[in-house]
Amino acid sequence: MRRINLKEILRQTLENAGISESYYSIKGYKEGATCMEKTGKVYVVYDAKRAEKYIHKECKNELEACKEMIRSIAKNNEDFQILSQEFFDARAKEVLKQVFDNEGIPQQYYSLEGYVEEAVCIEKIIKTI
């Protein structure tokens, strides 16, 4: 079973929301940005300013760190809720795709993006997860 790339899902979620990569880094220190990096067994989310790391939070796992990145980047609670929902919807789609792939179900028989002729559509299921 392949590992779901949470950092890529986070990057895509932020890109889709119009948030420039100049505001964040999922690859470690980047001056003037909110950053995430793995340090030992934890992930650390911090602001990078004047060669210093101003820590927001140490996270036990990558999923928690992604959520903290969204919280740190969001301008307000409403933006946080919207970005979080987008991130978790995208993650759920990846999980479902992985399950279908593992079961050997060809993609022609399902859709994760909405209606496709003669396919099982997952669009509404995602919203209930």
N, C-alpha and C positions, 0 to 999 in steps of 0.2 A: 504494500500500500504506500503510495507516494505521500509525502508530507505536504500539507497545505501551506503555501507561502503567505503568511499573514502580513509580512511587511509589504509584499507586492499588492495585496488587497488594500492595505492602508494607503499606499502610494496612489493606486488607481482611484480610490474613493476621494482622496484630497484633490487629485487632478480633475476628476469629474465635477468637483465643487468649485473649481476655478482657483484653487489655492496653489500658488507658485512654489516650486521646490526651493526657492530662495528663502522661504520662511521656515523650512524644516529639514531635518536630515534623519534618515533611518539607517545611516551607515556610520554613525559616530559624530565626532565633533565637527561643527561647521559654524564659524563665526557669525554671530547675529541671528542664529536660528534656534528653534526648539529641536532638540536632538534626542535620539534614542540609541543606546548601545548596551551590549551585553557585557557585564563585568562580573567575572566569576560565575556564580550560579544565579545571579539576578540581572534584571534589565533595569537600566537607569534612564529616566527621562529628565532632561534638564535644559535650561537656557544657556547658550554659549555666548559670553560677552567678555571682551578684553582678555582673551586667553584663559578665562575662568569658567567653571561649570557651576551654575546655580541650580541645585537639584530641586526638582518638583517632587519626585517620588521614586523610591526603589520598588520594583515590581517583581513578584515571584515568578512570573512567566511572560512569554511574548504577547499573549492575548491581553493580559492586564496592561502591559506596556503600550500596546496599540490604543487601548481605550484611554489611557492617560495622555497619550500624544494628542488624541482628538480633543480631550478636555482642555489641554494646554493651548491648542491652536484655535479652538472655537472662541468667537467673540463674546458669546453669551450662552445662556442655558438653552435657548431655542436652537441655536446653531449646533450646540453639542448634541441635542436630541436628534436633529436631522442627520448630522454626520455619523453618529453612532448607529442609527437605523440603517443608513446606506452601507456602512461597513459590515454590520451583522447580516444584512440581506445578501451582500456579495459573498460573505463567508459561508452562509447557508447554501448558496448556489454551488460553491466549490465542493462542499461536503456531499451534496446530492449528486453532483457530477462524478465524484470519486466513487460513490456507492454504485451508481449505474455502470461505470467503467469496470469496477471490480466484479460486478455481476455479469459482465459481458453483454450488456444491452447497448446495441448500436445507437448512435446519436440520432439517427433518422427516426427513431421511435419515441423520442421525447424532446421537449423544449424547455429550457430554463429561462427563456426570454419572452415568452408569450405564445400566441397561437401559431401552430404550424400544421398544415394539412395532415390528417391521419396520425398525429402524435399526441402523446399524453402531455398536457401543459402543466407546468409546475408553478406558474406565476402566482396563483391564489394560495397555494400551499405555503409558499415562502412567507407570505404576509401573516400566516398564523403561527409560524415557528417562533 
